[in-house]
Amino acid sequence: METKNITIKPANATGTSLQGYYRGSYNSLVEALGQPDRYEGDKVTCEWSVRIGGTIVTVYNWKDSSDPKYLRNWHVGGSGEMAVHALNIATESIDAYPR
């Protein structure tokens, strides 16, 4: 997926951790990142694991069993705070912020 001269593609999220939060809709994430990976787990039921440019970013609902399509608050993971910045670029917003 191409967004404003950046490439977004699937990524391995091993070794990432919480870097911040994103306040926005499920639909805005799908528009920017594509369809999420889904899990039947007890802690995460919806997650994106992507590489935005050179930065690995994960966006997920942590311990929230609500239908992800109605969520407005998401966790942002990565290897550093650049994950938050990369998500803002991909979503063309300033709705992601460091923890």
Secondary structure, DSSP 8 states (H G I E B T S, - for coil): -EETTEEEEE---TT-EEEEEEES-HHHHHHHH-S-EE---SSEEEEEEEEETTEEEEEEEES--S-GGG--EEEEEESSTHHHHHHHHHHTSS-EEE-
